[in-house]
């Protein structure tokens, strides 16, 4: 089986803001509860915010006063603090700092050292900018951000206009926030984000980031503006049990297509290289089927006569996946649990699939674009073998993708469909070291 998959993905993911509220559906943001009288998430955020800092008639950031110790906050309050700070961080970066029409005076532009700088509208000095940013970030971070692309002159602070190329990326939006640690003057949260810019599966991707929040001068602030990738113990772990069997026999996913989970028959370090290559090729072929046919919705088997209208769209019942758990469970038979959750799990909640009354439906009315290209001239190379982990490099000219297979639930699975990208395969992949991370 020599037909392999290379990945060049360009995705425009149109997320649907509306969603179902069934128990167990992942990453559901809290809605207003009129039955219990509990405030909505937005109402809770508003109650925690202090006096806003205004930039334009409709553009504000909202500092969060340190009203009580972090270890006395409820999980909902800690999550609301994190959500507010992350959203305001993007408001400042995208709409004030990057968007030229907001952040600078177009009539006061200068050129220096081949860069163009515009006079900042809302502050006249680095000190003033740092004071404002210190309501969102730690002072070290605020100083680094303020000075990073700025120029000081006698007549004020100027912003480097080339920063505007980042404005097309769109906002990073927290879909779910989970407190991991609550201390008196320190919070650690896990934020499940959309529009994280990575070079992994998607150009714009939903992924977990870890943020640290500190008390500073009477306010809660983000330690840094970017967040960090989670450690293995911080990764989101699904709570529900898949109803779909975690089996190793073939699973039908289309009228004419099956996927073939691979059982853990013997330790990875005892496998022959030919066995590793065969396993990898089989899993990647099935991964292509699931990602291409179901994540992008290119070849979804539905019942055209079983249609319901929700959210102004037509939804059709799927033939081969009865529930959201079955859908995600099929992905988890080929991929790691975490990857299955952030692809199949989130696409059910935010995109082209919904579950109503225990039945899974698909709509063609939400667009998702991607490009998958089969390249026959790519041959996998086994880099390293361990008992429960295999590392494979997949080379094409000067490009190398590194993949990791791990053991979960008695099967070999692909840890991440995108693998890791190396530009210089001679320098980057020669060590044969096992990449860190994963769930096991």
C-alpha positions as CSV (number, residue, x, y, z in Angstrom):
1,X,0.0,0.0,0.0
2,X,2.1,2.8,-1.3
3,X,-0.5,5.5,-1.8
4,X,0.3,7.9,1.0
5,X,-1.0,11.3,2.1
6,X,0.9,14.6,2.3
7,X,-0.8,17.4,4.0
8,X,-1.2,20.9,2.7
9,X,-4.2,22.3,4.5
10,X,-5.8,25.7,4.0
11,X,-9.0,25.9,6.0
12,X,-11.7,28.4,6.3
13,X,-13.7,27.1,9.2
14,X,-17.0,28.8,9.5
15,X,-18.0,28.2,13.1
16,X,-21.6,28.2,14.0
17,X,-22.3,30.2,17.1
18,X,-25.5,28.3,17.9
19,X,-25.2,24.8,19.3
20,X,-27.0,22.1,21.1
21,X,-27.0,21.8,24.9
22,X,-27.1,18.0,25.4
23,X,-25.1,16.7,28.3
24,X,-21.6,15.4,27.3
25,X,-21.2,17.6,24.2
26,X,-17.7,19.0,24.5
27,X,-16.7,22.6,25.1
28,X,-20.1,24.0,25.6
29,X,-19.9,27.6,26.8
30,X,-22.4,28.5,29.6
31,X,-25.6,30.1,28.5
32,X,-28.0,32.1,30.7
33,X,-30.0,29.9,33.0
34,X,-33.5,31.4,33.6
35,X,-34.6,28.2,35.3
36,X,-31.9,28.3,38.0
37,X,-31.5,32.1,38.2
38,X,-27.8,31.8,37.7
39,X,-26.1,34.5,35.7
40,X,-24.8,33.9,32.2
41,X,-21.1,33.8,31.6
42,X,-21.2,37.3,30.1
43,X,-23.2,38.6,33.1
44,X,-20.6,37.1,35.4
45,X,-17.7,38.7,33.4
46,X,-19.4,42.1,33.6
47,X,-19.8,41.8,37.3
48,X,-16.1,41.2,37.8
49,X,-14.8,44.0,35.6
50,X,-13.7,47.4,36.8
51,X,-13.7,50.8,35.1
52,X,-13.1,50.4,31.4
53,X,-10.3,52.1,29.4
54,X,-11.7,53.7,26.3
55,X,-10.0,54.0,22.9
56,X,-12.9,54.9,20.6
57,X,-16.7,55.3,21.0
58,X,-17.1,51.6,20.9
59,X,-13.7,50.2,21.7
60,X,-12.7,49.4,25.3
61,X,-10.6,47.1,27.5
62,X,-11.8,46.1,30.9
63,X,-9.3,45.7,33.8
64,X,-10.3,43.1,36.4
65,X,-9.8,44.4,40.0
66,X,-8.3,42.0,42.5
67,X,-11.4,41.8,44.6
68,X,-10.7,38.6,46.5
69,X,-7.9,36.0,46.8
70,X,-7.7,33.5,43.9
71,X,-8.1,30.5,46.2
72,X,-11.5,31.9,47.3
73,X,-12.8,32.3,43.7
74,X,-15.3,29.8,42.3
75,X,-14.3,28.0,39.2
76,X,-16.8,30.0,37.3
77,X,-15.3,33.3,38.5
78,X,-11.8,32.2,37.7
79,X,-12.9,31.1,34.2
80,X,-14.7,34.5,33.7
81,X,-11.6,36.4,34.7
82,X,-9.5,34.4,32.2
83,X,-12.0,34.8,29.4
84,X,-12.3,38.6,29.9
85,X,-8.5,39.1,29.9
86,X,-7.9,36.9,26.9
87,X,-10.7,38.6,24.9
88,X,-9.4,42.1,25.9
89,X,-5.9,41.1,25.0
90,X,-7.0,40.4,21.5
91,X,-9.0,43.7,21.4
92,X,-5.9,45.6,22.2
93,X,-3.6,43.7,19.9
94,X,-5.8,43.3,16.9
95,X,-7.9,46.5,16.9
96,X,-5.6,49.0,18.6
97,X,-2.1,47.9,17.9
98,X,-2.4,46.1,14.6
99,X,-5.3,47.7,12.8
100,X,-3.9,50.8,11.2
101,X,-7.1,52.7,11.0
102,X,-7.6,52.5,14.8
103,X,-4.1,52.6,16.3
104,X,-2.3,55.5,14.4
105,X,-2.8,58.9,12.8
106,X,-2.6,58.4,9.0
107,X,-1.6,62.1,8.6
108,X,1.5,61.6,10.8
109,X,3.6,58.9,9.2
110,X,7.4,58.8,9.1
111,X,10.0,56.4,7.5
112,X,13.0,55.3,9.4
113,X,15.4,52.4,8.6
114,X,13.1,51.2,5.8
115,X,10.1,50.9,8.1
116,X,7.0,53.2,8.2
117,X,5.8,54.4,11.6
118,X,2.5,56.1,12.4
119,X,1.9,58.4,15.3
120,X,0.0,56.5,18.0
121,X,-3.4,58.0,18.7
122,X,-4.0,56.9,22.3
123,X,-0.7,57.5,24.1
124,X,2.3,59.8,23.8
125,X,5.0,57.8,25.5
126,X,6.2,54.3,26.2
127,X,5.5,54.9,29.9
128,X,1.9,55.8,29.2
129,X,1.5,52.7,26.9
130,X,3.1,50.4,29.6
131,X,0.7,51.8,32.2
132,X,-2.3,50.9,30.1
133,X,-1.0,47.5,29.1
134,X,-0.1,46.7,32.8
135,X,-3.9,46.5,33.3
136,X,-3.9,43.5,31.0
137,X,-0.4,42.0,31.3
138,X,2.5,41.6,33.8
139,X,4.8,44.6,33.7
140,X,7.6,42.7,32.0
141,X,5.2,41.6,29.3
142,X,3.7,45.1,29.0
143,X,7.2,46.7,28.6
144,X,8.2,44.1,25.9
145,X,5.0,44.6,24.0
146,X,5.2,48.4,24.2
147,X,8.8,48.6,23.0
148,X,8.7,45.8,20.5
149,X,7.5,47.6,17.4
150,X,7.5,51.2,18.6
151,X,9.7,54.2,17.9
152,X,10.1,57.2,20.3
153,X,10.5,60.7,19.0
154,X,10.3,64.1,20.8
155,X,6.8,64.5,19.4
156,X,5.5,61.2,20.7
157,X,5.2,57.5,20.3
158,X,5.1,55.9,16.9
159,X,3.9,52.4,15.9
160,X,5.6,50.4,13.2
161,X,2.9,49.9,10.5
162,X,4.2,46.6,9.1
163,X,2.6,45.0,12.1
164,X,-0.6,45.4,10.1
165,X,0.1,42.2,8.1
166,X,-1.1,40.2,11.1
167,X,-4.5,41.7,11.1
168,X,-5.9,39.1,8.7
169,X,-5.6,36.3,11.2
170,X,-8.8,37.0,13.1
171,X,-9.4,36.9,16.8
172,X,-8.3,34.1,19.1
173,X,-11.6,33.3,20.9
174,X,-11.8,31.2,24.1
175,X,-14.5,28.5,23.6
176,X,-14.1,27.0,27.1
177,X,-12.0,27.9,30.1
178,X,-11.1,25.5,32.8
179,X,-9.2,26.5,36.0
180,X,-6.3,24.2,36.7
181,X,-4.8,26.0,39.8
182,X,-6.2,28.6,42.1
183,X,-3.8,30.3,44.6
184,X,-4.0,33.5,46.6
185,X,-2.4,35.7,43.9
186,X,-2.1,33.3,41.0
187,X,-4.4,31.4,38.7
188,X,-3.6,28.9,36.0
189,X,-6.3,28.2,33.4
190,X,-6.6,26.0,30.3
191,X,-8.3,27.9,27.5
192,X,-9.7,25.9,24.6
193,X,-9.3,28.4,21.7
194,X,-10.3,28.9,18.2
195,X,-8.1,30.6,15.6
196,X,-4.8,29.6,17.2
197,X,-2.2,30.1,14.5
198,X,-0.2,27.0,14.2
199,X,1.7,24.9,11.6
200,X,-0.1,21.7,12.7
201,X,-3.4,20.4,11.3
202,X,-5.0,23.7,10.4
203,X,-3.8,27.2,9.5
204,X,-6.5,28.3,11.9
205,X,-7.0,25.7,14.5
206,X,-8.9,25.0,17.7
207,X,-6.4,24.1,20.4
208,X,-5.7,24.3,24.1
209,X,-3.4,27.0,25.6
210,X,-2.3,27.4,29.2
211,X,-2.5,30.9,30.7
212,X,-1.0,32.1,34.0
213,X,-2.9,35.0,35.7
214,X,-1.2,37.1,38.4
215,X,-2.2,39.8,40.9
216,X,-0.4,43.1,40.0
217,X,-1.0,46.5,41.5
218,X,-4.5,45.5,42.6
219,X,-5.6,43.9,39.3
220,X,-5.6,40.4,37.8
221,X,-3.4,40.4,34.7
222,X,-2.1,37.8,32.2
223,X,1.6,36.9,32.8
224,X,2.1,36.8,29.0
225,X,0.1,37.6,25.9
226,X,0.4,34.3,24.0
227,X,-0.2,31.4,26.4
228,X,1.8,28.2,26.3
229,X,1.1,24.7,25.0
230,X,-0.2,22.4,27.7
231,X,1.9,19.8,29.4
232,X,0.6,16.2,29.0
233,X,-1.1,16.3,32.5
234,X,-2.8,19.6,31.5
235,X,-4.4,18.3,28.3
236,X,-8.2,18.1,28.2
237,X,-9.3,14.6,29.0
238,X,-12.8,13.5,27.8
239,X,-15.0,12.6,30.7
240,X,-17.7,10.6,28.8
241,X,-17.2,7.0,27.7
242,X,-17.6,6.4,24.0
243,X,-20.6,4.4,23.2
244,X,-18.9,3.3,20.0
245,X,-16.9,0.2,20.5
246,X,-13.1,0.7,20.7
247,X,-12.6,-2.3,18.6
248,X,-9.9,-3.5,16.2
249,X,-12.0,-5.0,13.5
250,X,-12.8,-2.9,10.5
251,X,-15.5,-0.2,10.8
252,X,-17.7,0.8,8.0
253,X,-17.8,4.6,7.4
254,X,-19.2,4.8,3.9
255,X,-21.2,2.6,1.5
256,X,-17.9,1.6,-0.1
257,X,-15.3,2.4,2.6
258,X,-14.0,1.0,5.8
259,X,-11.3,2.0,8.4
260,X,-9.1,-0.6,9.9
261,X,-7.9,-0.1,13.6
262,X,-4.7,-1.8,14.4
263,X,-4.4,-3.8,17.6
264,X,-1.3,-3.7,19.8
265,X,0.0,-7.2,19.1
266,X,3.6,-6.8,20.3
267,X,5.8,-4.1,21.7
268,X,7.0,-1.4,19.2
269,X,10.6,-2.1,19.8
270,X,10.2,-5.7,18.7
271,X,8.5,-4.8,15.4
272,X,10.3,-5.2,12.1
273,X,10.7,-1.9,10.2
274,X,8.5,-3.3,7.4
275,X,5.7,-3.9,9.9
276,X,6.0,-0.4,11.2
277,X,5.8,1.0,7.7
278,X,2.8,-1.1,6.8
279,X,1.0,0.0,10.0
280,X,1.7,3.6,9.3
281,X,0.5,3.5,5.7
282,X,-2.7,1.7,6.7
283,X,-3.4,4.2,9.5
284,X,-2.7,7.2,7.3
285,X,-5.0,5.9,4.6
286,X,-7.8,5.5,7.1
287,X,-6.9,9.0,8.5
288,X,-7.3,10.4,5.0
289,X,-10.8,8.8,4.8
290,X,-12.0,10.3,8.1
291,X,-10.5,13.7,7.6
292,X,-11.4,14.1,4.0
293,X,-14.8,12.5,4.0
294,X,-16.1,13.5,7.3
295,X,-14.2,16.5,8.8
296,X,-14.4,18.4,5.5
297,X,-17.7,16.7,4.6
298,X,-16.7,15.8,1.1
299,X,-18.4,12.4,1.0
300,X,-20.9,12.1,3.8
301,X,-23.5,9.4,3.6
302,X,-26.8,10.9,4.8
303,X,-30.5,10.0,4.4
304,X,-31.9,12.7,2.1
305,X,-35.5,11.9,3.3
306,X,-34.6,12.3,7.0
307,X,-34.2,16.1,7.2
308,X,-34.9,18.6,9.9
309,X,-34.6,22.4,9.8
310,X,-32.6,24.0,12.7
311,X,-30.8,27.3,12.9
312,X,-32.2,28.1,9.5
313,X,-30.3,25.2,7.9
314,X,-31.2,21.8,6.6
315,X,-29.8,18.9,8.6
316,X,-29.7,15.3,7.3
317,X,-29.4,12.2,9.4
318,X,-26.1,10.2,9.0
319,X,-26.2,6.6,7.8
320,X,-23.1,5.2,9.5
321,X,-22.8,7.2,12.7
322,X,-25.8,7.3,14.9
323,X,-24.6,9.6,17.7
324,X,-21.8,12.2,18.4
325,X,-20.1,9.6,20.6
326,X,-20.0,7.1,17.8
327,X,-18.6,9.7,15.4
328,X,-15.8,10.7,17.9
329,X,-15.2,7.1,18.8
330,X,-14.5,6.2,15.2
331,X,-11.9,9.0,15.1
332,X,-10.4,7.7,18.4
333,X,-9.9,4.2,16.8
334,X,-7.4,5.8,14.4
335,X,-6.2,8.9,16.2
336,X,-5.3,9.7,19.8
337,X,-8.1,10.5,22.2
338,X,-7.0,14.1,22.4
339,X,-6.8,14.6,18.6
340,X,-10.2,12.9,18.2
341,X,-11.7,15.3,20.7
342,X,-10.3,18.5,19.1
343,X,-11.4,17.3,15.6
344,X,-14.5,15.1,15.7
345,X,-15.6,16.3,19.1
346,X,-15.4,20.0,18.3
347,X,-16.8,19.7,14.7
348,X,-20.0,18.3,16.3
349,X,-20.3,21.2,18.7
350,X,-19.2,24.1,16.4
351,X,-19.6,23.2,12.8
352,X,-21.3,20.9,10.4
353,X,-22.7,18.2,12.7
354,X,-25.3,18.3,15.5
355,X,-26.9,15.7,17.7
356,X,-30.6,16.0,18.5
357,X,-32.6,13.4,20.4
358,X,-29.7,11.0,20.3
359,X,-29.3,11.1,16.5
360,X,-26.5,12.7,14.6
361,X,-27.2,15.1,11.7
362,X,-25.1,16.8,9.0
363,X,-25.6,20.1,7.2
364,X,-24.0,21.1,3.9
365,X,-24.9,24.7,4.6
366,X,-21.8,25.4,6.6
367,X,-18.6,25.5,4.4
368,X,-15.3,24.0,5.4
369,X,-12.4,24.0,2.9
370,X,-9.3,21.9,2.8
371,X,-6.8,20.5,0.4
372,X,-5.4,17.0,0.7
373,X,-2.9,15.7,-1.8
374,X,-1.9,12.1,-2.3
375,X,1.8,11.9,-3.2
376,X,3.0,8.5,-4.3
377,X,6.7,9.4,-4.2
378,X,6.8,9.8,-0.4
379,X,8.2,6.9,1.5
380,X,8.1,6.6,5.3
381,X,11.3,6.0,7.3
382,X,11.3,4.6,10.8
383,X,13.2,6.9,13.1
384,X,12.8,5.3,16.5
385,X,10.9,2.5,18.2
386,X,9.8,2.1,21.8
387,X,7.5,-0.3,23.5
388,X,4.5,2.0,23.2
389,X,5.7,4.6,20.8
390,X,6.9,4.6,17.2
391,X,8.4,7.6,15.3
392,X,8.2,7.8,11.5
393,X,9.6,10.5,9.2
394,X,7.9,11.1,5.9
395,X,10.2,12.8,3.4
396,X,9.5,14.8,0.2
397,X,12.4,16.6,-1.4
398,X,13.6,19.0,1.4
399,X,10.5,18.7,3.5
400,X,10.0,16.2,6.3
401,X,6.9,15.5,8.4
402,X,7.5,13.5,11.6
403,X,4.7,11.4,12.9
404,X,4.3,9.5,16.2
405,X,2.2,6.4,16.7
406,X,1.3,5.6,20.3
407,X,-0.6,2.9,22.1
408,X,-4.1,3.7,23.5
409,X,-6.8,1.3,24.5
410,X,-5.0,-1.7,23.1
411,X,-4.4,-0.1,19.6
412,X,-1.8,1.8,17.7
413,X,-3.1,5.2,16.8
414,X,-1.7,8.4,15.2
415,X,-0.9,10.9,17.8
416,X,-1.6,13.9,15.5
417,X,-2.7,13.9,11.9
418,X,-0.4,16.8,10.9
419,X,2.8,15.5,12.4
420,X,5.7,17.8,13.1
421,X,7.2,19.9,10.3
422,X,10.9,20.1,9.6
423,X,12.4,22.3,6.9
424,X,15.9,20.8,7.1
425,X,15.6,17.1,7.4
426,X,19.3,16.4,7.4
427,X,19.9,18.6,10.5
428,X,16.5,18.3,12.2
429,X,15.7,14.6,12.0
430,X,19.0,12.8,12.1
431,X,19.1,12.4,15.9
432,X,16.3,9.9,16.0
433,X,15.2,11.3,19.4
434,X,11.7,10.4,20.4
435,X,9.5,13.6,20.5
436,X,8.1,14.5,23.9
437,X,4.4,14.7,24.6
438,X,1.4,12.5,24.0
439,X,-1.0,11.0,26.5
440,X,0.7,7.8,27.5
